[in-house]
Amino acid sequence: MGRLVNTVALISGGARGMGASHARGLVAEGAKVVIGDVRVDEGEAVAEELGAAVRFVKLDVTQEHDWEAAVAATEAFAGPLNLLVNNAAIFTPTPIAAVAQELFDQVMHINVLGVFLGMKHAVPSLKRAGGGAIINVGSVASMTAFPNGGAYLASKWAVRGITKSAALELARDGIRVVAIHPGWFRTPLTEGLPDELTAVNTQAVPRFGDPEEVTKLVLFLASDAAYCTGSDFVIDGGVLLGRLPPPDAG
């Protein structure tokens, strides 16, 4: 039997990349999963691949009525939620002086408002289930800084704050709230990024990570073994350590 046989999960941004990987991992551990995304064709393909334990719903995380519908669809399919994974996000590296207000608003709406609305509408369902977990996907950008990422950094630092506030607020309801902070992983979000931005060749583990490596962390945090709330879990191959010095640096 899997670790998550009695788990009912909703994942935003579940049609591809890390979200799809998390769906596959949760199903393998026995969970029932609803994946939400604006990418209908890709989301339906993942649901078809994973079979009867999965449903797809169209979910624009910036729209409150979409979240209401997604939670209702999840409960109709499998019962009250035990797990929310707030995974949906965008990243468009742009110098501050070149960031249009429309771009800044879009980043904040998807990366911050989307997380907030997800929690707002999942919490009543989690309470009906008797508790559970919320996993918010931050970034190493939640913990440090780099150029040309002002809007993204602002959004991901905000995710940390929301997570910690919610962890305190929901503790007595048996709901744990944590944040995971990936570094550079091979996903559609990182396609085409310049080498000088990622610098994966100079981090302690000199490669891009695979989404499945983050999924292993998600599965632990979703399980009863995770004695933690309000915590930050960095999974970054050593990005936050700084650049590895060259071999001849002494």
Number of C-alpha atoms within 10 A of each C-alpha: 7 11 17 21 14 13 23 27 30 31 26 28 25 32 27 20 18 25 25 24 20 27 28 21 17 26 22 17 17 17 24 25 30 28 29 29 24 17 16 15 12 16 24 20 13 22 23 14 11 16 10 11 19 24 22 26 25 21 25 20 29 20 15 17 13 18 25 16 15 27 26 17 17 24 17 10 16 19 18 23 30 26 29 26 27 28 26 25 22 16 14 17 16 16 12 13 8 9 17 11 10 8 14 17 13 16 23 21 19 19 28 27 20 24 28 21 19 28 23 15 18 23 24 15 21 23 17 14 18 14 22 25 26 30 24 25 26 31 26 21 20 24 15 11 15 9 11 17 19 19 23 25 23 18 26 24 19 18 23 24 14 20 27 17 12 21 22 14 13 17 14 10 14 15 24 27 29 26 28 23 20 22 22 22 24 15 15 11 16 15 9 7 11 10 9 8 12 17 15 21 14 16 21 17 14 15 16 19 19 15 19 17 15 22 20 14 15 20 18 13 24 24 16 13 10 12 8 13 22 20 15 21 18 21 20 21 19 17 23 17 10 10 15 15 11 8 6 5 6 5
